[in-house]
Amino acid sequence: MLELDLQVASQAADLPSEAQFRSWCEIALRQRTADSELTIRLVDEAEARELNHTYRQRDYATNVLSFPADVPDELLDIPLLGDLVICVPVVEREALEQEKTPQAHWAHLVIHGCLHLLGYDHIDDAEAEEMEALERTLLAELGHPDPYADDK
């Protein structure tokens, strides 16, 4: 079972519903057999920039930040997976620039962030290919196009 805490700290004209966020998380996390608890916080550019600078030493607002829970199981008896911080204005701008539907881009970033919480990464080429292949598969199941099609 998924316990989702959705925090809206930045408004937009057409944010996805909590049910949509939940469905995107559930599809990304379905390989995990244990219960999962995570937070998605929707933020403005100032908060995203501050967090990106503090935790990644990059001085700009990025689309999604993943903060996996790093708590030993014996210390905490809850299925805490971690937190996703998503910058609403960046997601909206990227969807327009990349000529993607907002829904497809939101779904991609939530799935991408959840996969990071599960330990997937894209630091080296082999890991990136594995993660991107899984993202393509999950998004195709949802009826969304390949988010990396223009990267080829």
N, C-alpha and C positions, 0 to 999 in steps of 0.2 A: 504494500500500500504506500502511496505517496502522500506525504504531508507537505503542502506548499504554502509558504507565507509570501504573499505578493504585496510588496510595498511600493506605492506610487508616489514618488517625490518629484515627478515632472509630468506635466500634462501634455497631451497631444490631441489633435482633432479626432483621430481614429485609432486609439490604442486597442490591441487585441483584448479579448475578454479573459477573465481568470480561467474559464473553462478551456480556452485555446492554449494558454500558457501551460495548463495542467496536461493537456493532451500531448503537446510537444515534448514536455518533460517525460511523460510516461513512455512514449515511443523511444526516446533516447535511452531511458533507464531500464527498459524491459529485460535486458540481458542480466541485470542485477536481480538476484532472487530475494535479497533482504529488503525489508521496508526501507524507505528513504525519506529523509526530511531535508528540505532545502528552502532557501529564501531567494526570491528574485526581487531585486530592488531596481526600479526604473528611475533614472536620475537625469539631471540637466548636465550641460557641458562643464560647468564649474566643478561639480562634485566628481564627475568622471575624470576630469583633468587632474584634480587633486589626488584622487586614489591612484591613477596611473603613474603620477609623479612619485608618490610616496612608496608604492610597492613595486614599480617597474623602472623607476628613474627615467620615465619618458614624459616630457612636458607637453602633452596634448590629450584631448579627450578621445578615447578609443571606443569602439562599438560595444564590446563585451569584455568584462573582467571576470575571471573565475577564481574563487577562493575556496579550495578544498578544505574540509574540516580535517584538522590534524590532531585529533584527540584519541589517545589510546582507548581501545574498547573497554578495558578494565576500569577506566576512570569515569566513563560516561555511558550509561546504559540507555542511550537513545540512538536511533539510526541516522545521525547527523551526517549528511553528505557534504554540505558546504553552501556557499552563497554565490549567486551570479549578480553582477551589477551591469545593467544595460543602459547605455546613454541614448535616450529617446531622440534628441535632435540629430545625433550622428546616424542612427538607424534610418530615420526618415530621409536624411540627405543622401546616404549611400544608396538607398532603394531607388531614388530618382536618378542619381548619377549612373548607376549600373543598369538602369532600365529594368528593374525587377519590381514585381508587385510588393507592396508593403507586407502583405501576409507571408509571402514566400521568404522575404528577407528576415522577418521576425522569427519564423519557424526555423530558418537556418541558424540564426544566431543563438536561439535557445538550445537547439540540438547541439550545436558546436560547444557551447558553454557546458552543457551537461556532460558531454563526452570528456571535456577537460576534468570535470569533477570525478569522473570514473578513472582518470589516469591517462587518457589518451593525450598525445601531444603532437606537435608538428615542427619540432626543432630540427630533426634530421629528416632526410628525404624519405626513408623507408617508413618512418612513423607518420609522416605527413600523408603519404599515399594511403596507408591503412586507415587513417582517420577520415580523410576526404572520401574514400570509397564507401565507408560506412555512412557518412553524411549524405552522399548521393543516393544510396539505397533507401535510407529512411525518408528523405525528402520525396523521392519518387513514389514511395508508398502513400504519401500524403497528397500526391498529384502535383508536386512542385518540380520545376525544372532543375537541372544540374546547376548548382550555384557556382561551379568552377568552369563552366563551359567557355567563358571568354578568356580564361587563363591559358588555354591550350594553344 
